[in-house]
């Protein structure tokens, strides 16, 4: 256990190029990609909201 109370990583995860490190990097890459896509969709919807609402209103009128 380290001074900050968190357990130390096993040696196999501390070594550069270890399988665990590669998996962690891949997870972060995928997570950031998903977050980026979500933000892009949110921005698109905000910028095109009035047009989408007008078309929806016309469709139900």
Secondary structure, 3 states (H helix, E strand, C coil): CCCCCCCCCCHHHHCCCCHHHHHHHHHHHHHHHHHHHHHHHHHHHHHCHHHHHHHHHHHHC
